[in-house]
Amino acid sequence: MQELGAEIAHDYAGREPVLVASLKASLVFVADLSRAMPILHALDFVELAGYGSASMGGHQQIRVLKDLDLDVRGRDVLVVEDVVDTGLTLNYLVRTLDLRGPSSVAAVTLLDRPFRRLVDDLPVRYVGFAVPDELYVGYGFDLEERYRELPDLRLLHLG
C-alpha cells in the first residue's frame, strides 16, 4: 500500500486530488490508501447499483444510490475501486464524472482483471494486483454482505 500511495503522491505532487471511492467494498482500501498518501487530498463516496446482465447478452443498467457530496469541477479526480472487472461500472462512473468538469479523471484499483474487460480505454492508471477470475472476500470484499470484516483478502472456494 505504501508504494501505491507514494506513486500517486508523486504523480499528484502540488495538487489536491479528490479520491472518489465506490461503496461498500472499496471502503477499507480507500482508508488505507488515503493514509498512505502523504499529500493533501479530499475524500468522497458514491454508491452504484448494477442490474441486468451484460454477460448474458443483455445490457447492464447502472443507477446511482449515493452521489458525491463534493463539487469536482476543476479538480483532479482519482476513482478508487476494489476490483475492475468488465469495466462497465467504472466506465459509467468516469463518463458521469466527466460531465461535471474535472481537470482529470484516473482510476486506482486494488484488484484488476483486465482479461474480463468489455470496455476498452478505461483510465486505470494504478493497479495493486492483477488477479485471475476467482472469488475474494475480506478486506471489504463480500459474498452476500458476509466476510467484509476479515482483515485481509482471502480466496473463497465454493462447492
Stockholm file with secondary structure:
# STOCKHOLM 1.0

chainA/1-159         MQELGAEIAHDYAGREPVLVASLKASLVFVADLSRAMPILHALDFVELAGYGSASMGGHQQIRVLKDLDLDVRGRDVLVVEDVVDTGLTLNYLVRTLDLRGPSSVAAVTLLDRPFRRLVDDLPVRYVGFAVPDELYVGYGFDLEERYRELPDLRLLHLG
#=GR chainA/1-159 SS CHHHHHHHHHHTTTSCCEEEEETTTTHHHHHHHHHHCCSCCEEEEEEEEEESCGGGTSCCEEEEEECCSSCCTTSEEEEEEEEESSSHHHHHHHHHHHTTCCSEEEEEEEEECGGGCSSCCCCEEEEEEECCSCCEEBTTBCBTTBSTTSSSCEECCCC
#=GC SS_cons         CHHHHHHHHHHTTTSCCEEEEETTTTHHHHHHHHHHCCSCCEEEEEEEEEESCGGGTSCCEEEEEECCSSCCTTSEEEEEEEEESSSHHHHHHHHHHHTTCCSEEEEEEEEECGGGCSSCCCCEEEEEEECCSCCEEBTTBCBTTBSTTSSSCEECCCC
//
